[in-house]
Amino acid sequence: MAQTLVNFRIDKEVKEGMEKICKELGINMSTAFNIFAKKMIREKRIPFEVSVDPFYSESNIEALKESIKQLEEGKVVKKSIETLQEMVDE
């Protein structure tokens, strides 16, 4: 099978970590990427779950902005942990 060269950049720490795991598995990074590519072709999808951090969802960002606005306007109630615990214990 004819081969071709593919170049891409990854963080140095990611590369080093991947090289370490590949060595433990007895393969090199090229083999690991080929395994990934073949599995992706076979399954016609990324072969693992990819998701977005819900912290950065539009609704959460809006809620954070509203909280900041309320804080800046002094529309907050401040209680110590001790006071909150006393409220729960009552």
C-alpha positions as CSV (number, residue, x, y, z in Angstrom):
1,M,0.0,0.0,0.0
2,A,1.4,3.4,-1.0
3,Q,2.1,5.7,1.9
4,T,1.9,9.5,2.2
5,L,3.4,11.9,4.6
6,V,1.0,13.9,6.9
7,N,2.3,16.8,9.1
8,F,0.3,18.4,11.9
9,R,1.1,20.2,15.1
10,I,0.2,19.1,18.7
11,D,1.3,20.5,22.1
12,K,4.7,19.3,23.2
13,E,3.3,17.8,26.4
14,V,0.6,15.9,24.4
15,K,3.2,14.5,22.1
16,E,5.5,13.4,24.9
17,G,2.6,11.7,26.8
18,M,1.4,10.0,23.6
19,E,4.9,8.7,22.9
20,K,5.2,7.3,26.4
21,I,1.9,5.4,26.1
22,C,2.7,4.2,22.6
23,K,6.0,2.9,23.9
24,E,4.2,1.0,26.7
25,L,1.9,-0.5,24.1
26,G,4.8,-1.5,21.9
27,I,3.8,0.8,19.0
28,N,4.9,4.1,17.6
29,M,2.8,7.3,17.1
30,S,2.5,6.6,13.4
31,T,0.9,3.2,14.1
32,A,-1.4,4.8,16.7
33,F,-2.6,7.4,14.2
34,N,-3.1,4.7,11.6
35,I,-5.2,2.7,14.0
36,F,-7.3,5.8,14.7
37,A,-7.7,6.6,11.0
38,K,-8.7,3.0,10.0
39,K,-11.2,2.9,12.9
40,M,-12.6,6.2,11.8
41,I,-13.0,5.0,8.2
42,R,-14.6,1.7,9.3
43,E,-17.1,3.4,11.7
44,K,-17.6,6.6,9.7
45,R,-17.3,8.6,12.9
46,I,-14.8,9.8,15.4
47,P,-14.2,6.6,17.4
48,F,-14.7,8.1,20.8
49,E,-17.1,10.6,22.4
50,V,-16.5,14.2,21.7
51,S,-18.4,16.8,23.7
52,V,-18.5,20.4,24.6
53,D,-17.8,21.6,28.1
54,P,-21.3,22.7,29.3
55,F,-19.7,25.5,31.3
56,Y,-19.3,27.4,28.1
57,S,-22.9,26.9,26.9
58,E,-24.8,30.0,25.9
59,S,-27.3,29.6,28.7
60,N,-24.6,29.3,31.3
61,I,-22.6,32.3,30.0
62,E,-25.8,34.4,30.1
63,A,-26.4,33.2,33.7
64,L,-22.9,34.1,34.7
65,K,-23.3,37.6,33.1
66,E,-26.5,38.1,35.0
67,S,-24.8,37.0,38.3
68,I,-21.9,39.5,37.6
69,K,-24.4,42.2,36.9
70,Q,-26.3,41.5,40.2
71,L,-23.0,41.5,42.1
72,E,-21.9,44.8,40.6
73,E,-25.3,46.3,41.4
74,G,-25.1,45.1,45.0
75,K,-28.1,42.8,44.6
76,V,-26.6,39.9,46.5
77,V,-27.0,38.4,49.9
78,K,-23.7,37.4,51.6
79,K,-23.7,34.7,54.2
80,S,-20.8,32.8,55.8
81,I,-20.5,29.1,55.6
82,E,-21.2,29.0,59.3
83,T,-24.5,31.0,58.9
84,L,-25.6,28.8,56.1
85,Q,-24.9,25.6,58.1
86,E,-26.9,27.0,61.0
87,M,-29.8,27.6,58.6
88,V,-29.6,24.0,57.4
89,D,-29.4,22.7,61.0
90,E,-32.5,24.6,62.2
